[in-house]
Amino acid sequence: MRVRLEPSGLDFETEAGTTLLKAAEAAGIELPSSCRNGTCRTCICQRLSGETRHIIEWPGLSADEKDEGWILPCVAEALSDLVLDVPKAFSVF
């Protein structure tokens, strides 16, 4: 599955079972992160299109935030191609 980051236009591939944060890092893309377990919200970003699933039952998001498309890439995986709004993403290459 392909993930595109806006507004940078950076993109990377991911597969089922891999968190979006790990897939981005494997592609040389840095996303904001800290705890890596879904509690600190440092990585919070908005899903603009596509489907995701959080791999933990209670990620640090409210029901309203989930409904609005907010996700935590450190504990989320793609279920389809995605477009995410991640203004602070950058390539390390």
Backbone as ProteinMPNN parsed JSONL, in Angstrom:
{"seq_chain_A": "MRVRLEPSGLDFETEAGTTLLKAAEAAGIELPSSCRNGTCRTCICQRLSGETRHIIEWPGLSADEKDEGWILPCVAEALSDLVLDVPKAFSVF", "coords_chain_A": {"N_chain_A": [[0.842, -1.178, 0.0], [0.435, 2.272, -0.642], [1.505, 5.268, 0.875], [0.947, 8.65, 1.041], [2.275, 11.739, 2.047], [1.151, 14.842, 3.072], [1.844, 18.303, 3.585], [4.151, 17.817, 2.135], [4.442, 15.966, 0.049], [5.937, 13.691, 0.141], [6.314, 10.13, -0.071], [5.682, 6.659, 0.729], [5.959, 3.073, 0.903], [3.936, 0.621, 2.524], [2.975, -2.241, 4.485], [0.532, -4.661, 5.551], [0.36, -5.148, 9.048], [2.546, -3.645, 9.747], [3.431, -0.747, 11.467], [2.543, 2.613, 10.621], [4.438, 4.508, 11.345], [6.825, 2.963, 11.616], [7.061, 2.02, 8.982], [7.399, 4.419, 7.578], [9.833, 5.305, 8.671], [11.508, 3.236, 7.794], [11.589, 3.878, 5.155], [13.114, 6.101, 5.161], [11.934, 8.406, 6.085], [11.133, 10.843, 8.387], [8.813, 11.114, 10.937], [7.062, 13.076, 13.355], [7.569, 11.84, 16.628], [7.493, 10.06, 19.777], [6.714, 8.427, 22.277], [5.908, 5.997, 21.094], [3.882, 4.221, 21.681], [1.258, 5.002, 21.586], [0.304, 6.849, 23.467], [1.384, 9.449, 24.02], [0.785, 11.262, 21.985], [2.41, 12.708, 20.283], [2.849, 12.043, 17.629], [0.447, 12.497, 16.346], [-1.721, 12.842, 13.59], [-3.673, 13.784, 10.699], [-5.816, 11.747, 8.832], [-6.411, 12.023, 5.504], [-7.405, 10.635, 3.36], [-8.35, 7.225, 2.692], [-8.054, 4.116, 4.593], [-7.423, 3.143, 7.946], [-6.189, 1.234, 10.764], [-6.012, 1.032, 14.236], [-3.585, -0.616, 16.182], [-3.743, -1.096, 18.816], [-6.132, -1.348, 21.461], [-7.05, 0.955, 22.819], [-6.09, 3.659, 21.721], [-4.547, 6.9, 22.266], [-6.737, 8.747, 21.614], [-9.736, 10.636, 21.284], [-13.2, 9.69, 20.785], [-14.424, 11.517, 19.077], [-12.173, 12.63, 17.793], [-11.231, 10.384, 16.408], [-13.413, 10.012, 14.678], [-13.098, 12.283, 13.136], [-10.925, 11.66, 11.654], [-8.375, 11.651, 12.759], [-5.281, 10.134, 13.553], [-2.854, 7.956, 15.149], [0.178, 7.409, 14.095], [2.167, 5.781, 15.229], [0.939, 3.59, 16.28], [-0.764, 2.702, 14.34], [-1.926, 1.054, 11.412], [-1.988, 0.749, 7.845], [-4.89, 0.086, 5.918], [-5.49, 0.445, 3.382], [-4.448, 2.332, 0.465], [-3.163, 5.519, 1.438], [-3.608, 9.005, 2.275], [-2.05, 11.319, 4.222], [-2.074, 14.08, 6.467], [0.702, 15.538, 7.431], [2.452, 17.859, 8.514], [5.062, 18.19, 9.589], [6.707, 16.214, 8.606], [9.703, 14.851, 7.195], [12.308, 14.04, 4.853], [15.087, 11.958, 5.441], [17.067, 11.538, 3.69]], "CA_chain_A": [[0.0, 0.0, 0.0], [1.195, 3.511, -0.747], [1.121, 6.348, 1.782], [1.456, 9.964, 0.639], [2.236, 12.718, 3.13], [0.943, 16.228, 2.657], [1.983, 18.97, 2.294], [5.481, 17.585, 1.559], [4.406, 15.113, -1.131], [6.725, 12.476, 0.364], [5.491, 8.929, -0.018], [6.366, 5.419, 1.068], [5.168, 1.842, 0.858], [3.745, -0.085, 3.785], [2.238, -3.494, 4.342], [-0.255, -5.04, 6.722], [1.142, -5.587, 10.192], [3.622, -2.689, 10.02], [2.873, 0.562, 11.793], [2.884, 3.675, 9.677], [5.689, 5.119, 11.794], [7.934, 2.078, 11.248], [7.179, 1.998, 7.523], [7.978, 5.705, 7.168], [11.25, 5.297, 9.052], [12.211, 2.31, 6.901], [11.72, 4.564, 3.867], [13.936, 7.288, 5.344], [11.078, 9.563, 6.354], [10.939, 11.093, 9.815], [7.557, 11.682, 11.412], [7.166, 13.382, 14.782], [7.255, 10.681, 17.472], [8.146, 10.02, 21.082], [6.476, 7.239, 23.102], [5.745, 4.83, 20.226], [2.882, 3.278, 22.187], [-0.087, 5.543, 21.448], [-0.176, 7.64, 24.599], [1.864, 10.837, 24.135], [0.15, 12.04, 20.916], [3.385, 13.478, 19.51], [2.755, 11.687, 16.209], [-0.922, 12.663, 15.845], [-1.891, 13.463, 12.277], [-5.015, 13.557, 10.17], [-5.989, 10.936, 7.623], [-7.207, 12.752, 4.52], [-8.126, 9.612, 2.595], [-7.933, 5.859, 2.95], [-8.506, 3.451, 5.815], [-6.392, 2.687, 8.876], [-6.628, 0.511, 11.954], [-5.068, 1.114, 15.35], [-3.237, -1.97, 16.611], [-4.057, -1.219, 20.238], [-7.561, -1.119, 21.645], [-7.365, 2.294, 23.318], [-5.082, 4.685, 21.425], [-4.806, 8.17, 22.943], [-7.608, 9.601, 20.809], [-11.148, 10.619, 21.654], [-14.096, 9.191, 19.738], [-14.589, 12.605, 18.104], [-10.95, 12.716, 16.99], [-11.245, 9.247, 15.478], [-14.424, 10.303, 13.661], [-12.578, 13.353, 12.283], [-9.819, 11.134, 10.867], [-7.075, 11.748, 13.427], [-4.669, 8.833, 13.841], [-1.533, 7.925, 15.779], [0.953, 6.512, 13.238], [3.007, 4.837, 15.969], [0.138, 2.401, 16.587], [-1.765, 2.537, 13.281], [-1.48, 0.431, 10.172], [-2.831, 1.047, 6.689], [-5.748, -0.95, 5.351], [-5.608, 0.827, 1.973], [-3.598, 3.484, 0.18], [-3.51, 6.616, 2.342], [-3.047, 10.35, 2.231], [-2.021, 11.835, 5.587], [-1.606, 15.447, 6.661], [1.796, 15.493, 8.412], [3.268, 19.012, 8.134], [6.445, 18.149, 10.072], [7.436, 15.075, 8.035], [10.815, 15.205, 6.317], [13.141, 12.937, 4.388], [16.439, 11.984, 5.999], [18.011, 11.343, 2.583]], "C_chain_A": [[0.889, 1.242, 0.0], [0.605, 4.544, 0.203], [1.762, 7.632, 1.276], [1.257, 10.936, 1.795], [2.078, 14.112, 2.546], [1.354, 17.139, 3.805], [3.297, 18.672, 1.569], [5.454, 16.811, 0.248], [5.271, 13.869, -1.0], [5.792, 11.274, 0.359], [6.348, 7.713, 0.292], [5.39, 4.263, 0.957], [5.054, 1.266, 2.264], [2.994, -1.375, 3.507], [1.502, -3.79, 5.637], [0.665, -5.537, 7.826], [2.299, -4.676, 10.552], [3.001, -1.343, 10.36], [3.332, 1.586, 10.767], [4.196, 4.348, 10.063], [6.888, 4.264, 11.381], [8.143, 2.045, 9.74], [7.799, 3.294, 7.009], [9.472, 5.726, 7.477], [12.067, 4.381, 8.148], [12.45, 2.933, 5.526], [12.554, 5.84, 3.976], [13.144, 8.556, 5.577], [10.862, 9.667, 7.855], [9.577, 11.729, 10.049], [7.76, 12.06, 12.871], [6.796, 12.138, 15.596], [7.986, 10.798, 18.799], [7.911, 8.666, 21.736], [6.409, 5.934, 22.313], [4.748, 3.801, 20.759], [1.467, 3.857, 22.222], [-0.589, 6.395, 22.589], [0.218, 9.115, 24.554], [1.261, 11.787, 23.102], [1.123, 12.897, 20.106], [3.207, 13.244, 18.015], [1.385, 11.959, 15.588], [-0.938, 13.38, 14.493], [-3.281, 13.116, 11.76], [-4.964, 12.75, 8.882], [-6.908, 11.711, 6.684], [-7.984, 11.81, 3.617], [-7.543, 8.25, 2.916], [-8.436, 5.349, 4.289], [-7.315, 2.983, 6.638], [-7.042, 1.899, 10.005], [-5.574, 0.714, 13.021], [-4.834, -0.295, 15.888], [-3.383, -2.165, 18.116], [-5.51, -0.815, 20.427], [-7.895, 0.318, 22.025], [-6.259, 3.285, 22.996], [-5.496, 6.006, 22.064], [-5.582, 9.161, 22.107], [-9.03, 9.519, 21.334], [-11.97, 10.052, 20.498], [-14.297, 10.257, 18.66], [-13.363, 12.728, 17.207], [-10.885, 11.577, 15.977], [-12.228, 9.503, 14.34], [-13.949, 11.363, 12.672], [-11.359, 12.912, 11.473], [-8.446, 11.263, 11.498], [-6.577, 10.345, 13.751], [-3.345, 9.034, 14.57], [-0.684, 6.925, 14.995], [1.825, 5.499, 13.983], [2.267, 3.547, 16.294], [-0.968, 2.182, 15.552], [-1.127, 1.86, 12.08], [-2.473, 0.761, 9.071], [-3.66, -0.173, 6.315], [-5.976, -0.7, 3.861], [-4.539, 1.874, 1.697], [-4.097, 4.652, 1.019], [-2.943, 7.941, 1.866], [-3.184, 10.89, 3.65], [-1.522, 13.27, 5.589], [-0.586, 15.433, 7.8], [2.766, 16.632, 8.082], [4.74, 18.922, 8.534], [7.236, 16.949, 9.564], [8.579, 15.581, 7.164], [11.615, 13.96, 5.968], [14.53, 13.07, 4.995], [17.489, 11.768, 4.916], [18.268, 12.637, 1.865]], "O_chain_A": [[1.972, 1.24, 0.585], [-0.612, 4.682, 0.326], [2.979, 7.696, 1.102], [0.207, 10.953, 2.437], [2.801, 14.498, 1.628], [1.204, 16.728, 4.956], [3.537, 19.219, 0.493], [6.347, 16.977, -0.583], [5.337, 13.068, -1.932], [4.626, 11.381, 0.736], [7.569, 7.733, 0.138], [4.174, 4.445, 0.921], [5.96, 1.407, 3.085], [2.446, -1.568, 2.422], [1.818, -3.233, 6.687], [1.629, -6.258, 7.569], [2.971, -4.904, 11.558], [2.143, -0.85, 9.629], [4.377, 1.435, 10.135], [4.981, 4.719, 9.19], [7.865, 4.791, 10.85], [9.282, 2.042, 9.271], [8.634, 3.268, 6.104], [10.279, 6.122, 6.636], [13.193, 4.714, 7.778], [13.39, 2.566, 4.822], [12.689, 6.579, 3.0], [13.624, 9.656, 5.301], [10.46, 8.704, 8.508], [9.233, 12.744, 9.443], [8.557, 11.425, 13.561], [5.817, 11.461, 15.282], [8.964, 11.534, 18.928], [8.816, 7.831, 21.752], [6.811, 4.883, 22.813], [4.765, 2.644, 20.34], [0.573, 3.264, 22.825], [-1.79, 6.648, 22.683], [-0.551, 9.959, 25.012], [1.232, 12.997, 23.325], [0.687, 13.734, 19.316], [3.398, 14.165, 17.22], [1.185, 11.673, 14.407], [-0.258, 14.387, 14.294], [-3.971, 12.261, 12.316], [-4.181, 13.031, 7.975], [-8.048, 12.018, 7.033], [-9.08, 12.135, 3.161], [-6.398, 8.131, 3.352], [-9.142, 6.045, 5.019], [-6.325, 2.49, 6.097], [-8.261, 1.897, 10.176], [-4.379, 0.585, 12.754], [-5.776, -1.074, 16.031], [-3.173, -3.263, 18.631], [-6.053, -0.034, 19.646], [-8.921, 0.845, 21.595], [-5.549, 3.72, 23.903], [-6.671, 6.206, 22.369], [-5.139, 10.293, 21.91], [-9.478, 8.46, 21.775], [-11.485, 9.95, 19.371], [-14.336, 9.941, 17.471], [-13.494, 12.909, 15.996], [-10.524, 11.789, 14.82], [-11.919, 9.244, 13.177], [-14.346, 11.35, 11.507], [-10.817, 13.695, 10.693], [-7.442, 11.007, 10.834], [-7.346, 9.479, 14.168], [-2.794, 10.134, 14.602], [-0.809, 5.718, 15.204], [2.183, 4.465, 13.419], [2.894, 2.521, 16.554], [-1.985, 1.555, 15.847], [0.047, 2.065, 11.775], [-3.648, 1.02, 9.332], [-3.193, -1.309, 6.386], [-6.576, -1.521, 3.167], [-3.801, 2.259, 2.604], [-5.294, 4.772, 1.285], [-1.94, 7.993, 1.155], [-4.278, 10.92, 4.214], [-0.648, 13.631, 4.801], [-0.948, 15.33, 8.972], [3.791, 16.401, 7.44], [5.587, 19.525, 7.876], [8.337, 16.694, 10.053], [8.454, 16.599, 6.483], [11.6, 12.964, 6.692], [15.085, 14.167, 5.056], [18.686, 11.813, 5.203], [19.038, 12.669, 0.905]]}, "name": "protein", "num_of_chains": 1, "seq": "MRVRLEPSGLDFETEAGTTLLKAAEAAGIELPSSCRNGTCRTCICQRLSGETRHIIEWPGLSADEKDEGWILPCVAEALSDLVLDVPKAFSVF"}
